[in-house]
Amino acid sequence: MSDNFGKPSSSAGIEWKNLLGSLVIVKVHEVIAAMKTVHGEGSAVRADVIVLDDKGADAKAGTEYIDTLIFPKVLQSQVKSQVGGMVLGRVGQGVAKPSQSAPWTFNEATEADAVVARAYLQEKSPTPF
């Protein structure tokens, strides 16, 4: 007998430092303006993040962070306008301000990166995630 039960999500969050330099697709689900976190009140973007190459220190092509929360503020600002859509970029880091850590960023993808992403989506067709 077959059933339609899904498996529980195993996403424990993303360690962005391990994906530095990696090409990722971000499928944006929603912006959460206010939520309680271990660091107090904050915002987040709920999304699926798919790693497309092995460029990061601990990156594995095909790794899927399904229904995960994006907390870094710059990353949020780069994807929050794309609810219901996808963003393609490389995980990067900006320049640190005095007494602060360097912000995580999504750097613009190249046309070669877009070819890799299109191939991934074609393979996953008709439902990419």
C-alpha positions as CSV (number, residue, x, y, z in Angstrom):
1,M,0.0,0.0,0.0
2,S,1.3,3.5,-0.9
3,D,0.6,6.7,1.0
4,N,1.3,10.3,0.5
5,F,3.1,11.1,3.7
6,G,6.0,13.5,3.4
7,K,9.2,13.2,5.5
8,P,10.0,15.7,8.3
9,S,12.3,18.5,7.4
10,S,15.9,17.9,8.5
11,S,17.1,21.4,7.9
12,A,18.9,22.7,10.9
13,G,19.9,26.0,9.4
14,I,22.6,27.2,7.1
15,E,26.2,27.8,8.1
16,W,26.9,30.5,5.5
17,K,30.7,30.3,6.1
18,N,30.6,26.8,4.7
19,L,28.9,27.9,1.5
20,L,31.2,30.9,0.8
21,G,31.7,31.0,-3.0
22,S,29.0,28.5,-3.7
23,L,26.3,29.0,-6.4
24,V,22.8,28.7,-4.9
25,I,19.2,29.0,-5.9
26,V,17.0,30.6,-3.3
27,K,13.2,29.9,-3.7
28,V,11.6,32.6,-1.5
29,H,8.4,31.6,0.3
30,E,7.7,34.5,2.7
31,V,9.1,37.3,4.7
32,I,8.6,37.1,8.4
33,A,8.7,40.7,9.7
34,A,8.8,39.8,13.4
35,M,9.6,36.6,15.3
36,K,11.2,35.6,18.5
37,T,14.7,34.2,18.2
38,V,17.4,33.3,20.7
39,H,18.8,36.8,20.2
40,G,15.5,38.6,20.8
41,E,13.0,39.9,18.3
42,G,14.1,39.7,14.7
43,S,13.0,39.2,11.1
44,A,13.7,36.3,8.7
45,V,13.0,35.1,5.2
46,R,11.6,31.6,4.8
47,A,13.0,29.9,1.7
48,D,14.4,26.8,0.1
49,V,18.2,27.1,-0.6
50,I,19.7,24.7,-3.1
51,V,23.5,24.4,-3.5
52,L,24.5,23.9,-7.1
53,D,28.3,23.5,-6.9
54,D,31.1,22.4,-4.5
55,K,32.9,25.8,-4.3
56,G,32.3,26.4,-0.6
57,A,34.5,24.9,2.1
58,D,31.9,22.4,3.1
59,A,29.5,22.7,0.1
60,K,28.0,19.7,-1.6
61,A,26.3,20.2,-5.0
62,G,22.7,19.1,-4.7
63,T,22.4,19.9,-0.9
64,E,18.9,21.2,-0.3
65,Y,18.0,23.4,2.7
66,I,14.2,23.1,2.5
67,D,11.9,25.5,4.4
68,T,14.8,27.1,6.1
69,L,15.1,30.6,7.6
70,I,17.5,33.3,6.3
71,F,18.5,35.6,9.2
72,P,21.5,37.7,7.9
73,K,20.0,41.1,7.1
74,V,21.8,41.8,3.8
75,L,20.8,38.4,2.5
76,Q,17.2,39.1,3.5
77,S,17.3,42.5,1.7
78,Q,18.5,40.8,-1.4
79,V,15.7,38.2,-1.7
80,K,12.7,39.6,0.1
81,S,11.2,41.2,-3.0
82,Q,11.1,37.8,-4.7
83,V,8.4,36.1,-2.7
84,G,7.1,33.3,-4.9
85,G,10.1,33.5,-7.2
86,M,13.7,32.4,-7.2
87,V,17.1,34.2,-6.9
88,L,20.4,32.9,-8.3
89,G,23.7,34.0,-6.8
90,R,27.0,33.1,-5.2
91,V,27.4,33.3,-1.5
92,G,29.8,36.1,-0.7
93,Q,30.9,38.4,2.1
94,G,31.0,42.2,2.2
95,V,33.4,44.4,4.0
96,A,33.1,44.5,7.8
97,K,32.3,47.8,9.6
98,P,34.4,48.5,12.7
99,S,33.4,46.1,15.6
100,Q,31.1,44.1,13.3
101,S,31.4,40.9,11.2
102,A,31.5,41.1,7.5
103,P,27.9,40.8,6.1
104,W,26.9,37.8,4.1
105,T,25.8,38.6,0.5
106,F,24.5,37.0,-2.6
107,N,26.8,38.1,-5.5
108,E,25.4,38.3,-9.0
109,A,25.5,35.1,-11.0
110,T,27.3,34.9,-14.3
111,E,25.8,33.6,-17.5
112,A,27.8,30.4,-17.0
113,D,26.2,30.1,-13.5
114,A,22.8,30.6,-15.1
115,V,23.5,27.6,-17.4
116,V,24.2,25.4,-14.4
117,A,21.0,26.6,-12.7
118,R,18.9,26.0,-15.8
119,A,20.3,22.5,-16.1
120,Y,19.5,21.8,-12.5
121,L,15.9,23.1,-12.9
122,Q,15.5,21.1,-16.1
123,E,16.6,17.9,-14.3
124,K,14.1,18.6,-11.5
125,S,11.3,19.5,-13.9
126,P,8.3,19.7,-13.7
127,T,8.5,20.7,-10.1
128,P,12.0,22.0,-9.2
129,F,11.6,21.6,-5.5
